Amino acid sequence: MDQLEVTALAWRISGHICALSDGERHVGHVVRIGGRWHAYDAMHSNEAGDGFQCLGTFSAVDPAKDAVEQSYRVLPHQFAGAA
């Protein structure tokens, strides 16, 4: 009998970039550019369809990470190839 393994979301953190994933999916990330933190939703495209959806810029890392986490909880999740 196969047992379903549930993998929790976890942040991988460095000085300039933090990425949120569950081991299979890259959910989002924050990047420090010019002293500000830019938050991105990696599961949804931007309006042009050529990059990640920008969630905003923040002066501190924690609010930027909160924006990524909130986006994951609020937005519907559609995957490529899903009907």
PDB file with SEQRES, HELIX, SHEET and CRYST1 records, atoms N, CA, C and O in Angstrom:
SEQRES   1 A   83  MET ASP GLN LEU GLU VAL THR ALA LEU ALA TRP ARG ILE          
SEQRES   2 A   83  SER GLY HIS ILE CYS ALA LEU SER ASP GLY GLU ARG HIS          
SEQRES   3 A   83  VAL GLY HIS VAL VAL ARG ILE GLY GLY ARG TRP HIS ALA          
SEQRES   4 A   83  TYR ASP ALA MET HIS SER ASN GLU ALA GLY ASP GLY PHE          
SEQRES   5 A   83  GLN CYS LEU GLY THR PHE SER ALA VAL ASP PRO ALA LYS          
SEQRES   6 A   83  ASP ALA VAL GLU GLN SER TYR ARG VAL LEU PRO HIS GLN          
SEQRES   7 A   83  PHE ALA GLY ALA ALA                                          
HELIX    1 AA1 VAL A   61  VAL A   74  1                                  14    
SHEET    1 AA1 5 ALA A  10  ILE A  13  0                                        
SHEET    2 AA1 5 ILE A  17  SER A  21 -1                                        
SHEET    3 AA1 5 HIS A  26  ILE A  33 -1                                        
SHEET    4 AA1 5 ARG A  36  SER A  45 -1                                        
SHEET    5 AA1 5 PHE A  52  PHE A  58 -1                                        
CRYST1    1.000    1.000    1.000  90.00  90.00  90.00 P 1           1          
ATOM      1  N   MET A   1       0.835  -1.175   0.000  1.00  0.00           N  
ATOM      2  CA  MET A   1       0.000   0.000   0.000  1.00  0.00           C  
ATOM      3  C   MET A   1       0.881   1.238   0.000  1.00  0.00           C  
ATOM      4  O   MET A   1       1.764   1.387   0.845  1.00  0.00           O  
ATOM      5  N   ASP A   2       0.629   2.135  -0.966  1.00  0.00           N  
ATOM      6  CA  ASP A   2       1.380   3.382  -1.033  1.00  0.00           C  
ATOM      7  C   ASP A   2       0.804   4.383  -0.046  1.00  0.00           C  
ATOM      8  O   ASP A   2      -0.411   4.534   0.076  1.00  0.00           O  
ATOM      9  N   GLN A   3       1.684   5.049   0.641  1.00  0.00           N  
ATOM     10  CA  GLN A   3       1.254   6.062   1.599  1.00  0.00           C  
ATOM     11  C   GLN A   3       1.511   7.436   1.005  1.00  0.00           C  
ATOM     12  O   GLN A   3       2.605   7.712   0.513  1.00  0.00           O  
ATOM     13  N   LEU A   4       0.489   8.309   1.049  1.00  0.00           N  
ATOM     14  CA  LEU A   4       0.619   9.661   0.534  1.00  0.00           C  
ATOM     15  C   LEU A   4       1.535  10.460   1.438  1.00  0.00           C  
ATOM     16  O   LEU A   4       1.303  10.568   2.642  1.00  0.00           O  
ATOM     17  N   GLU A   5       2.577  11.016   0.847  1.00  0.00           N  
ATOM     18  CA  GLU A   5       3.511  11.835   1.620  1.00  0.00           C  
ATOM     19  C   GLU A   5       3.179  13.301   1.372  1.00  0.00           C  
ATOM     20  O   GLU A   5       3.196  13.766   0.232  1.00  0.00           O  
ATOM     21  N   VAL A   6       2.885  14.008   2.420  1.00  0.00           N  
ATOM     22  CA  VAL A   6       2.567  15.427   2.323  1.00  0.00           C  
ATOM     23  C   VAL A   6       3.821  16.222   2.659  1.00  0.00           C  
ATOM     24  O   VAL A   6       4.386  16.085   3.745  1.00  0.00           O  
ATOM     25  N   THR A   7       4.243  17.044   1.727  1.00  0.00           N  
ATOM     26  CA  THR A   7       5.424  17.861   1.919  1.00  0.00           C  
ATOM     27  C   THR A   7       4.987  19.289   2.193  1.00  0.00           C  
ATOM     28  O   THR A   7       4.243  19.872   1.404  1.00  0.00           O  
ATOM     29  N   ALA A   8       5.429  19.842   3.271  1.00  0.00           N  
ATOM     30  CA  ALA A   8       5.056  21.200   3.661  1.00  0.00           C  
ATOM     31  C   ALA A   8       5.869  22.223   2.886  1.00  0.00           C  
ATOM     32  O   ALA A   8       6.997  21.964   2.466  1.00  0.00           O  
ATOM     33  N   LEU A   9       5.269  23.388   2.710  1.00  0.00           N  
ATOM     34  CA  LEU A   9       5.994  24.493   2.109  1.00  0.00           C  
ATOM     35  C   LEU A   9       7.096  24.952   3.054  1.00  0.00           C  
ATOM     36  O   LEU A   9       6.919  24.971   4.272  1.00  0.00           O  
ATOM     37  N   ALA A  10       8.228  25.320   2.480  1.00  0.00           N  
ATOM     38  CA  ALA A  10       9.353  25.786   3.287  1.00  0.00           C  
ATOM     39  C   ALA A  10      10.119  26.849   2.512  1.00  0.00           C  
ATOM     40  O   ALA A  10      10.224  26.796   1.287  1.00  0.00           O  
ATOM     41  N   TRP A  11      10.645  27.801   3.245  1.00  0.00           N  
ATOM     42  CA  TRP A  11      11.479  28.845   2.649  1.00  0.00           C  
ATOM     43  C   TRP A  11      12.926  28.381   2.598  1.00  0.00           C  
ATOM     44  O   TRP A  11      13.434  27.812   3.565  1.00  0.00           O  
ATOM     45  N   ARG A  12      13.591  28.621   1.474  1.00  0.00           N  
ATOM     46  CA  ARG A  12      15.043  28.489   1.354  1.00  0.00           C  
ATOM     47  C   ARG A  12      15.555  29.925   1.342  1.00  0.00           C  
ATOM     48  O   ARG A  12      15.133  30.721   0.503  1.00  0.00           O  
ATOM     49  N   ILE A  13      16.450  30.265   2.253  1.00  0.00           N  
ATOM     50  CA  ILE A  13      16.792  31.665   2.495  1.00  0.00           C  
ATOM     51  C   ILE A  13      18.279  31.924   2.297  1.00  0.00           C  
ATOM     52  O   ILE A  13      19.129  31.159   2.754  1.00  0.00           O  
ATOM     53  N   SER A  14      18.573  33.032   1.598  1.00  0.00           N  
ATOM     54  CA  SER A  14      19.946  33.533   1.515  1.00  0.00           C  
ATOM     55  C   SER A  14      19.893  35.043   1.708  1.00  0.00           C  
ATOM     56  O   SER A  14      18.826  35.592   1.985  1.00  0.00           O  
ATOM     57  N   GLY A  15      21.008  35.710   1.569  1.00  0.00           N  
ATOM     58  CA  GLY A  15      21.061  37.141   1.799  1.00  0.00           C  
ATOM     59  C   GLY A  15      20.357  37.998   0.761  1.00  0.00           C  
ATOM     60  O   GLY A  15      19.982  39.137   1.040  1.00  0.00           O  
ATOM     61  N   HIS A  16      20.176  37.447  -0.444  1.00  0.00           N  
ATOM     62  CA  HIS A  16      19.590  38.249  -1.520  1.00  0.00           C  
ATOM     63  C   HIS A  16      18.375  37.617  -2.184  1.00  0.00           C  
ATOM     64  O   HIS A  16      17.689  38.279  -2.963  1.00  0.00           O  
ATOM     65  N   ILE A  17      18.096  36.364  -1.896  1.00  0.00           N  
ATOM     66  CA  ILE A  17      16.931  35.718  -2.489  1.00  0.00           C  
ATOM     67  C   ILE A  17      16.383  34.665  -1.528  1.00  0.00           C  
ATOM     68  O   ILE A  17      17.134  33.944  -0.871  1.00  0.00           O  
ATOM     69  N   CYS A  18      15.063  34.598  -1.466  1.00  0.00           N  
ATOM     70  CA  CYS A  18      14.385  33.580  -0.666  1.00  0.00           C  
ATOM     71  C   CYS A  18      13.359  32.920  -1.570  1.00  0.00           C  
ATOM     72  O   CYS A  18      12.630  33.610  -2.282  1.00  0.00           O  
ATOM     73  N   ALA A  19      13.289  31.604  -1.554  1.00  0.00           N  
ATOM     74  CA  ALA A  19      12.365  30.873  -2.410  1.00  0.00           C  
ATOM     75  C   ALA A  19      11.469  29.972  -1.571  1.00  0.00           C  
ATOM     76  O   ALA A  19      11.934  29.293  -0.655  1.00  0.00           O  
ATOM     77  N   LEU A  20      10.184  29.973  -1.894  1.00  0.00           N  
ATOM     78  CA  LEU A  20       9.203  29.147  -1.198  1.00  0.00           C  
ATOM     79  C   LEU A  20       8.826  27.980  -2.097  1.00  0.00           C  
ATOM     80  O   LEU A  20       8.400  28.180  -3.235  1.00  0.00           O  
ATOM     81  N   SER A  21       8.985  26.751  -1.583  1.00  0.00           N  
ATOM     82  CA  SER A  21       8.632  25.571  -2.372  1.00  0.00           C  
ATOM     83  C   SER A  21       8.236  24.439  -1.447  1.00  0.00           C  
ATOM     84  O   SER A  21       8.436  24.494  -0.233  1.00  0.00           O  
ATOM     85  N   ASP A  22       7.662  23.406  -2.062  1.00  0.00           N  
ATOM     86  CA  ASP A  22       7.275  22.219  -1.294  1.00  0.00           C  
ATOM     87  C   ASP A  22       8.065  20.993  -1.730  1.00  0.00           C  
ATOM     88  O   ASP A  22       7.675  19.866  -1.423  1.00  0.00           O  
ATOM     89  N   GLY A  23       9.146  21.194  -2.425  1.00  0.00           N  
ATOM     90  CA  GLY A  23       9.962  20.087  -2.892  1.00  0.00           C  
ATOM     91  C   GLY A  23       9.609  19.660  -4.303  1.00  0.00           C  
ATOM     92  O   GLY A  23      10.430  19.050  -4.987  1.00  0.00           O  
ATOM     93  N   GLU A  24       8.393  19.973  -4.754  1.00  0.00           N  
ATOM     94  CA  GLU A  24       7.974  19.660  -6.112  1.00  0.00           C  
ATOM     95  C   GLU A  24       7.639  20.913  -6.906  1.00  0.00           C  
ATOM     96  O   GLU A  24       7.849  20.965  -8.118  1.00  0.00           O  
ATOM     97  N   ARG A  25       7.122  21.913  -6.222  1.00  0.00           N  
ATOM     98  CA  ARG A  25       6.695  23.141  -6.894  1.00  0.00           C  
ATOM     99  C   ARG A  25       7.409  24.344  -6.306  1.00  0.00           C  
ATOM    100  O   ARG A  25       7.580  24.460  -5.092  1.00  0.00           O  
ATOM    101  N   HIS A  26       7.822  25.238  -7.197  1.00  0.00           N  
ATOM    102  CA  HIS A  26       8.359  26.536  -6.797  1.00  0.00           C  
ATOM    103  C   HIS A  26       7.164  27.478  -6.731  1.00  0.00           C  
ATOM    104  O   HIS A  26       6.592  27.823  -7.765  1.00  0.00           O  
ATOM    105  N   VAL A  27       6.785  27.894  -5.539  1.00  0.00           N  
ATOM    106  CA  VAL A  27       5.573  28.678  -5.320  1.00  0.00           C  
ATOM    107  C   VAL A  27       5.822  30.167  -5.537  1.00  0.00           C  
ATOM    108  O   VAL A  27       4.998  30.849  -6.146  1.00  0.00           O  
ATOM    109  N   GLY A  28       6.934  30.670  -5.051  1.00  0.00           N  
ATOM    110  CA  GLY A  28       7.240  32.082  -5.199  1.00  0.00           C  
ATOM    111  C   GLY A  28       8.595  32.403  -4.623  1.00  0.00           C  
ATOM    112  O   GLY A  28       9.248  31.558  -4.010  1.00  0.00           O  
ATOM    113  N   HIS A  29       9.011  33.643  -4.828  1.00  0.00           N  
ATOM    114  CA  HIS A  29      10.314  34.041  -4.308  1.00  0.00           C  
ATOM    115  C   HIS A  29      10.345  35.541  -4.076  1.00  0.00           C  
ATOM    116  O   HIS A  29       9.526  36.288  -4.611  1.00  0.00           O  
ATOM    117  N   VAL A  30      11.299  35.960  -3.272  1.00  0.00           N  
ATOM    118  CA  VAL A  30      11.576  37.377  -3.046  1.00  0.00           C  
ATOM    119  C   VAL A  30      13.056  37.607  -3.336  1.00  0.00           C  
ATOM    120  O   VAL A  30      13.915  36.795  -2.993  1.00  0.00           O  
ATOM    121  N   VAL A  31      13.324  38.746  -3.980  1.00  0.00           N  
ATOM    122  CA  VAL A  31      14.684  39.070  -4.402  1.00  0.00           C  
ATOM    123  C   VAL A  31      15.021  40.475  -3.924  1.00  0.00           C  
ATOM    124  O   VAL A  31      14.233  41.403  -4.102  1.00  0.00           O  
ATOM    125  N   ARG A  32      16.195  40.629  -3.317  1.00  0.00           N  
ATOM    126  CA  ARG A  32      16.627  41.955  -2.876  1.00  0.00           C  
ATOM    127  C   ARG A  32      17.368  42.631  -4.019  1.00  0.00           C  
ATOM    128  O   ARG A  32      18.391  42.145  -4.501  1.00  0.00           O  
ATOM    129  N   ILE A  33      16.819  43.771  -4.437  1.00  0.00           N  
ATOM    130  CA  ILE A  33      17.417  44.566  -5.512  1.00  0.00           C  
ATOM    131  C   ILE A  33      17.463  46.010  -5.041  1.00  0.00           C  
ATOM    132  O   ILE A  33      16.429  46.597  -4.722  1.00  0.00           O  
ATOM    133  N   GLY A  34      18.655  46.581  -4.998  1.00  0.00           N  
ATOM    134  CA  GLY A  34      18.795  47.978  -4.613  1.00  0.00           C  
ATOM    135  C   GLY A  34      18.256  48.295  -3.229  1.00  0.00           C  
ATOM    136  O   GLY A  34      17.728  49.385  -3.007  1.00  0.00           O  
ATOM    137  N   GLY A  35      18.382  47.368  -2.304  1.00  0.00           N  
ATOM    138  CA  GLY A  35      17.948  47.610  -0.935  1.00  0.00           C  
ATOM    139  C   GLY A  35      16.471  47.359  -0.675  1.00  0.00           C  
ATOM    140  O   GLY A  35      16.017  47.522   0.458  1.00  0.00           O  
ATOM    141  N   ARG A  36      15.708  46.967  -1.691  1.00  0.00           N  
ATOM    142  CA  ARG A  36      14.284  46.657  -1.514  1.00  0.00           C  
ATOM    143  C   ARG A  36      14.037  45.209  -1.907  1.00  0.00           C  
ATOM    144  O   ARG A  36      14.761  44.642  -2.725  1.00  0.00           O  
ATOM    145  N   TRP A  37      13.012  44.624  -1.320  1.00  0.00           N  
ATOM    146  CA  TRP A  37      12.650  43.237  -1.583  1.00  0.00           C  
ATOM    147  C   TRP A  37      11.486  43.192  -2.565  1.00  0.00           C  
ATOM    148  O   TRP A  37      10.439  43.790  -2.318  1.00  0.00           O  
ATOM    149  N   HIS A  38      11.667  42.486  -3.677  1.00  0.00           N  
ATOM    150  CA  HIS A  38      10.657  42.341  -4.723  1.00  0.00           C  
ATOM    151  C   HIS A  38      10.062  40.939  -4.594  1.00  0.00           C  
ATOM    152  O   HIS A  38      10.783  39.943  -4.637  1.00  0.00           O  
ATOM    153  N   ALA A  39       8.738  40.873  -4.436  1.00  0.00           N  
ATOM    154  CA  ALA A  39       8.054  39.593  -4.233  1.00  0.00           C  
ATOM    155  C   ALA A  39       7.399  39.134  -5.533  1.00  0.00           C  
ATOM    156  O   ALA A  39       6.814  39.940  -6.256  1.00  0.00           O  
ATOM    157  N   TYR A  40       7.498  37.832  -5.827  1.00  0.00           N  
ATOM    158  CA  TYR A  40       6.939  37.260  -7.051  1.00  0.00           C  
ATOM    159  C   TYR A  40       6.167  35.983  -6.745  1.00  0.00           C  
ATOM    160  O   TYR A  40       6.588  35.159  -5.934  1.00  0.00           O  
ATOM    161  N   ASP A  41       5.041  35.843  -7.408  1.00  0.00           N  
ATOM    162  CA  ASP A  41       4.240  34.622  -7.385  1.00  0.00           C  
ATOM    163  C   ASP A  41       4.707  33.779  -8.561  1.00  0.00           C  
ATOM    164  O   ASP A  41       4.470  34.152  -9.710  1.00  0.00           O  
ATOM    165  N   ALA A  42       5.354  32.670  -8.309  1.00  0.00           N  
ATOM    166  CA  ALA A  42       5.916  31.843  -9.375  1.00  0.00           C  
ATOM    167  C   ALA A  42       4.902  30.899 -10.004  1.00  0.00           C  
ATOM    168  O   ALA A  42       5.219  30.213 -10.976  1.00  0.00           O  
ATOM    169  N   MET A  43       3.691  30.852  -9.468  1.00  0.00           N  
ATOM    170  CA  MET A  43       2.680  29.939 -10.010  1.00  0.00           C  
ATOM    171  C   MET A  43       1.717  30.639 -10.967  1.00  0.00           C  
ATOM    172  O   MET A  43       0.848  29.999 -11.560  1.00  0.00           O  
ATOM    173  N   HIS A  44       1.874  31.948 -11.112  1.00  0.00           N  
ATOM    174  CA  HIS A  44       1.015  32.717 -12.009  1.00  0.00           C  
ATOM    175  C   HIS A  44       1.880  33.660 -12.840  1.00  0.00           C  
ATOM    176  O   HIS A  44       2.849  34.231 -12.341  1.00  0.00           O  
ATOM    177  N   SER A  45       1.524  33.816 -14.103  1.00  0.00           N  
ATOM    178  CA  SER A  45       2.266  34.689 -15.011  1.00  0.00           C  
ATOM    179  C   SER A  45       1.888  36.145 -14.807  1.00  0.00           C  
ATOM    180  O   SER A  45       0.814  36.460 -14.295  1.00  0.00           O  
ATOM    181  N   ASN A  46       2.785  37.023 -15.216  1.00  0.00           N  
ATOM    182  CA  ASN A  46       2.457  38.444 -15.231  1.00  0.00           C  
ATOM    183  C   ASN A  46       1.474  38.707 -16.373  1.00  0.00           C  
ATOM    184  O   ASN A  46       1.160  37.798 -17.140  1.00  0.00           O  
ATOM    185  N   GLU A  47       0.988  39.943 -16.489  1.00  0.00           N  
ATOM    186  CA  GLU A  47      -0.016  40.258 -17.502  1.00  0.00           C  
ATOM    187  C   GLU A  47       0.481  40.027 -18.921  1.00  0.00           C  
ATOM    188  O   GLU A  47      -0.304  39.653 -19.793  1.00  0.00           O  
ATOM    189  N   ALA A  48       1.760  40.240 -19.166  1.00  0.00           N  
ATOM    190  CA  ALA A  48       2.322  40.033 -20.500  1.00  0.00           C  
ATOM    191  C   ALA A  48       2.543  38.557 -20.809  1.00  0.00           C  
ATOM    192  O   ALA A  48       2.740  38.185 -21.966  1.00  0.00           O  
ATOM    193  N   GLY A  49       2.509  37.720 -19.780  1.00  0.00           N  
ATOM    194  CA  GLY A  49       2.719  36.291 -19.979  1.00  0.00           C  
ATOM    195  C   GLY A  49       4.159  35.896 -20.189  1.00  0.00           C  
ATOM    196  O   GLY A  49       4.438  34.792 -20.657  1.00  0.00           O  
ATOM    197  N   ASP A  50       5.092  36.793 -19.845  1.00  0.00           N  
ATOM    198  CA  ASP A  50       6.501  36.486 -20.086  1.00  0.00           C  
ATOM    199  C   ASP A  50       7.348  36.456 -18.817  1.00  0.00           C  
ATOM    200  O   ASP A  50       8.573  36.564 -18.885  1.00  0.00           O  
ATOM    201  N   GLY A  51       6.703  36.311 -17.668  1.00  0.00           N  
ATOM    202  CA  GLY A  51       7.447  36.261 -16.410  1.00  0.00           C  
ATOM    203  C   GLY A  51       6.524  35.971 -15.248  1.00  0.00           C  
ATOM    204  O   GLY A  51       5.335  35.710 -15.430  1.00  0.00           O  
ATOM    205  N   PHE A  52       7.083  36.021 -14.055  1.00  0.00           N  
ATOM    206  CA  PHE A  52       6.300  35.777 -12.849  1.00  0.00           C  
ATOM    207  C   PHE A  52       5.423  36.982 -12.513  1.00  0.00           C  
ATOM    208  O   PHE A  52       5.742  38.111 -12.883  1.00  0.00           O  
ATOM    209  N   GLN A  53       4.331  36.739 -11.820  1.00  0.00           N  
ATOM    210  CA  GLN A  53       3.463  37.815 -11.371  1.00  0.00           C  
ATOM    211  C   GLN A  53       4.132  38.559 -10.224  1.00  0.00           C  
ATOM    212  O   GLN A  53       4.491  37.956  -9.213  1.00  0.00           O  
ATOM    213  N   CYS A  54       4.300  39.867 -10.379  1.00  0.00           N  
ATOM    214  CA  CYS A  54       4.908  40.693  -9.338  1.00  0.00           C  
ATOM    215  C   CYS A  54       3.865  40.998  -8.272  1.00  0.00           C  
ATOM    216  O   CYS A  54       2.740  41.387  -8.585  1.00  0.00           O  
ATOM    217  N   LEU A  55       4.244  40.820  -7.015  1.00  0.00           N  
ATOM    218  CA  LEU A  55       3.344  41.076  -5.895  1.00  0.00           C  
ATOM    219  C   LEU A  55       3.647  42.388  -5.203  1.00  0.00           C  
ATOM    220  O   LEU A  55       2.910  42.795  -4.305  1.00  0.00           O  
ATOM    221  N   GLY A  56       4.723  43.062  -5.604  1.00  0.00           N  
ATOM    222  CA  GLY A  56       5.065  44.352  -5.024  1.00  0.00           C  
ATOM    223  C   GLY A  56       6.492  44.397  -4.522  1.00  0.00           C  
ATOM    224  O   GLY A  56       7.216  43.402  -4.551  1.00  0.00           O  
ATOM    225  N   THR A  57       6.879  45.573  -4.062  1.00  0.00           N  
ATOM    226  CA  THR A  57       8.206  45.763  -3.472  1.00  0.00           C  
ATOM    227  C   THR A  57       8.043  46.186  -2.015  1.00  0.00           C  
ATOM    228  O   THR A  57       7.074  46.851  -1.648  1.00  0.00           O  
ATOM    229  N   PHE A  58       9.009  45.788  -1.201  1.00  0.00           N  
ATOM    230  CA  PHE A  58       8.906  45.973   0.242  1.00  0.00           C  
ATOM    231  C   PHE A  58      10.257  46.403   0.792  1.00  0.00           C  
ATOM    232  O   PHE A  58      11.303  46.067   0.236  1.00  0.00           O  
ATOM    233  N   SER A  59      10.223  47.151   1.892  1.00  0.00           N  
ATOM    234  CA  SER A  59      11.474  47.608   2.491  1.00  0.00           C  
ATOM    235  C   SER A  59      12.133  46.540   3.364  1.00  0.00           C  
ATOM    236  O   SER A  59      13.320  46.637   3.676  1.00  0.00           O  
ATOM    237  N   ALA A  60      11.357  45.512   3.762  1.00  0.00           N  
ATOM    238  CA  ALA A  60      11.895  44.438   4.598  1.00  0.00           C  
ATOM    239  C   ALA A  60      11.498  43.078   4.025  1.00  0.00           C  
ATOM    240  O   ALA A  60      10.508  42.962   3.303  1.00  0.00           O  
ATOM    241  N   VAL A  61      12.270  42.072   4.349  1.00  0.00           N  
ATOM    242  CA  VAL A  61      12.052  40.741   3.784  1.00  0.00           C  
ATOM    243  C   VAL A  61      10.772  40.080   4.301  1.00  0.00           C  
ATOM    244  O   VAL A  61      10.076  39.417   3.532  1.00  0.00           O  
ATOM    245  N   ASP A  62      10.450  40.244   5.580  1.00  0.00           N  
ATOM    246  CA  ASP A  62       9.290  39.538   6.134  1.00  0.00           C  
ATOM    247  C   ASP A  62       7.965  39.921   5.468  1.00  0.00           C  
ATOM    248  O   ASP A  62       7.179  39.028   5.152  1.00  0.00           O  
ATOM    249  N   PRO A  63       7.683  41.211   5.242  1.00  0.00           N  
ATOM    250  CA  PRO A  63       6.445  41.538   4.527  1.00  0.00           C  
ATOM    251  C   PRO A  63       6.432  41.010   3.087  1.00  0.00           C  
ATOM    252  O   PRO A  63       5.373  40.652   2.570  1.00  0.00           O  
ATOM    253  N   ALA A  64       7.592  40.961   2.444  1.00  0.00           N  
ATOM    254  CA  ALA A  64       7.673  40.411   1.088  1.00  0.00           C  
ATOM    255  C   ALA A  64       7.346  38.917   1.097  1.00  0.00           C  
ATOM    256  O   ALA A  64       6.610  38.431   0.239  1.00  0.00           O  
ATOM    257  N   LYS A  65       7.896  38.199   2.069  1.00  0.00           N  
ATOM    258  CA  LYS A  65       7.589  36.773   2.195  1.00  0.00           C  
ATOM    259  C   LYS A  65       6.118  36.562   2.532  1.00  0.00           C  
ATOM    260  O   LYS A  65       5.496  35.623   2.035  1.00  0.00           O  
ATOM    261  N   ASP A  66       5.561  37.425   3.368  1.00  0.00           N  
ATOM    262  CA  ASP A  66       4.135  37.338   3.696  1.00  0.00           C  
ATOM    263  C   ASP A  66       3.277  37.503   2.446  1.00  0.00           C  
ATOM    264  O   ASP A  66       2.263  36.821   2.303  1.00  0.00           O  
ATOM    265  N   ALA A  67       3.671  38.409   1.529  1.00  0.00           N  
ATOM    266  CA  ALA A  67       2.920  38.619   0.291  1.00  0.00           C  
ATOM    267  C   ALA A  67       2.907  37.347  -0.555  1.00  0.00           C  
ATOM    268  O   ALA A  67       1.877  36.997  -1.129  1.00  0.00           O  
ATOM    269  N   VAL A  68       4.041  36.657  -0.635  1.00  0.00           N  
ATOM    270  CA  VAL A  68       4.106  35.399  -1.392  1.00  0.00           C  
ATOM    271  C   VAL A  68       3.207  34.357  -0.737  1.00  0.00           C  
ATOM    272  O   VAL A  68       2.445  33.679  -1.427  1.00  0.00           O  
ATOM    273  N   GLU A  69       3.287  34.222   0.562  1.00  0.00           N  
ATOM    274  CA  GLU A  69       2.466  33.242   1.270  1.00  0.00           C  
ATOM    275  C   GLU A  69       0.975  33.557   1.121  1.00  0.00           C  
ATOM    276  O   GLU A  69       0.169  32.653   0.904  1.00  0.00           O  
ATOM    277  N   GLN A  70       0.612  34.828   1.235  1.00  0.00           N  
ATOM    278  CA  GLN A  70      -0.788  35.230   1.091  1.00  0.00           C  
ATOM    279  C   GLN A  70      -1.288  34.953  -0.319  1.00  0.00           C  
ATOM    280  O   GLN A  70      -2.418  34.498  -0.494  1.00  0.00           O  
ATOM    281  N   SER A  71      -0.470  35.219  -1.318  1.00  0.00           N  
ATOM    282  CA  SER A  71      -0.856  34.963  -2.702  1.00  0.00           C  
ATOM    283  C   SER A  71      -1.127  33.478  -2.914  1.00  0.00           C  
ATOM    284  O   SER A  71      -2.066  33.111  -3.620  1.00  0.00           O  
ATOM    285  N   TYR A  72      -0.316  32.633  -2.313  1.00  0.00           N  
ATOM    286  CA  TYR A  72      -0.500  31.188  -2.441  1.00  0.00           C  
ATOM    287  C   TYR A  72      -1.822  30.748  -1.802  1.00  0.00           C  
ATOM    288  O   TYR A  72      -2.511  29.880  -2.337  1.00  0.00           O  
ATOM    289  N   ARG A  73      -2.168  31.335  -0.680  1.00  0.00           N  
ATOM    290  CA  ARG A  73      -3.402  30.956   0.024  1.00  0.00           C  
ATOM    291  C   ARG A  73      -4.655  31.490  -0.652  1.00  0.00           C  
ATOM    292  O   ARG A  73      -5.699  30.841  -0.596  1.00  0.00           O  
ATOM    293  N   VAL A  74      -4.582  32.670  -1.299  1.00  0.00           N  
ATOM    294  CA  VAL A  74      -5.765  33.346  -1.818  1.00  0.00           C  
ATOM    295  C   VAL A  74      -6.069  33.007  -3.272  1.00  0.00           C  
ATOM    296  O   VAL A  74      -7.223  32.749  -3.614  1.00  0.00           O  
ATOM    297  N   LEU A  75      -5.061  33.003  -4.128  1.00  0.00           N  
ATOM    298  CA  LEU A  75      -5.307  32.822  -5.553  1.00  0.00           C  
ATOM    299  C   LEU A  75      -5.577  31.365  -5.906  1.00  0.00           C  
ATOM    300  O   LEU A  75      -4.988  30.463  -5.310  1.00  0.00           O  
ATOM    301  N   PRO A  76      -6.470  31.129  -6.878  1.00  0.00           N  
ATOM    302  CA  PRO A  76      -6.686  29.747  -7.333  1.00  0.00           C  
ATOM    303  C   PRO A  76      -5.440  29.226  -8.005  1.00  0.00           C  
ATOM    304  O   PRO A  76      -4.732  29.978  -8.676  1.00  0.00           O  
ATOM    305  N   HIS A  77      -5.167  27.964  -7.836  1.00  0.00           N  
ATOM    306  CA  HIS A  77      -3.959  27.363  -8.395  1.00  0.00           C  
ATOM    307  C   HIS A  77      -4.302  26.509  -9.599  1.00  0.00           C  
ATOM    308  O   HIS A  77      -4.955  25.472  -9.483  1.00  0.00           O  
ATOM    309  N   GLN A  78      -3.846  26.967 -10.766  1.00  0.00           N  
ATOM    310  CA  GLN A  78      -4.047  26.236 -11.993  1.00  0.00           C  
ATOM    311  C   GLN A  78      -2.690  25.808 -12.505  1.00  0.00           C  
ATOM    312  O   GLN A  78      -1.741  26.592 -12.511  1.00  0.00           O  
ATOM    313  N   PHE A  79      -2.605  24.586 -12.928  1.00  0.00           N  
ATOM    314  CA  PHE A  79      -1.342  24.040 -13.377  1.00  0.00           C  
ATOM    315  C   PHE A  79      -1.380  23.795 -14.878  1.00  0.00           C  
ATOM    316  O   PHE A  79      -2.433  23.484 -15.434  1.00  0.00           O  
ATOM    317  N   ALA A  80      -0.251  23.932 -15.524  1.00  0.00           N  
ATOM    318  CA  ALA A  80      -0.173  23.682 -16.961  1.00  0.00           C  
ATOM    319  C   ALA A  80      -0.626  22.272 -17.266  1.00  0.00           C  
ATOM    320  O   ALA A  80      -0.200  21.316 -16.617  1.00  0.00           O  
ATOM    321  N   GLY A  81      -1.472  22.149 -18.235  1.00  0.00           N  
ATOM    322  CA  GLY A  81      -1.972  20.840 -18.631  1.00  0.00           C  
ATOM    323  C   GLY A  81      -3.179  20.387 -17.860  1.00  0.00           C  
ATOM    324  O   GLY A  81      -3.768  19.358 -18.192  1.00  0.00           O  
ATOM    325  N   ALA A  82      -3.571  21.128 -16.832  1.00  0.00           N  
ATOM    326  CA  ALA A  82      -4.736  20.745 -16.042  1.00  0.00           C  
ATOM    327  C   ALA A  82      -6.003  21.152 -16.770  1.00  0.00           C  
ATOM    328  O   ALA A  82      -6.075  22.237 -17.348  1.00  0.00           O  
ATOM    329  N   ALA A  83      -6.986  20.296 -16.741  1.00  0.00           N  
ATOM    330  CA  ALA A  83      -8.253  20.588 -17.430  1.00  0.00           C  
ATOM    331  C   ALA A  83      -9.242  21.200 -16.477  1.00  0.00           C  
ATOM    332  O   ALA A  83     -10.365  21.514 -16.871  1.00  0.00           O  
TER     333      ALA A  83                                                      
END                                                                             
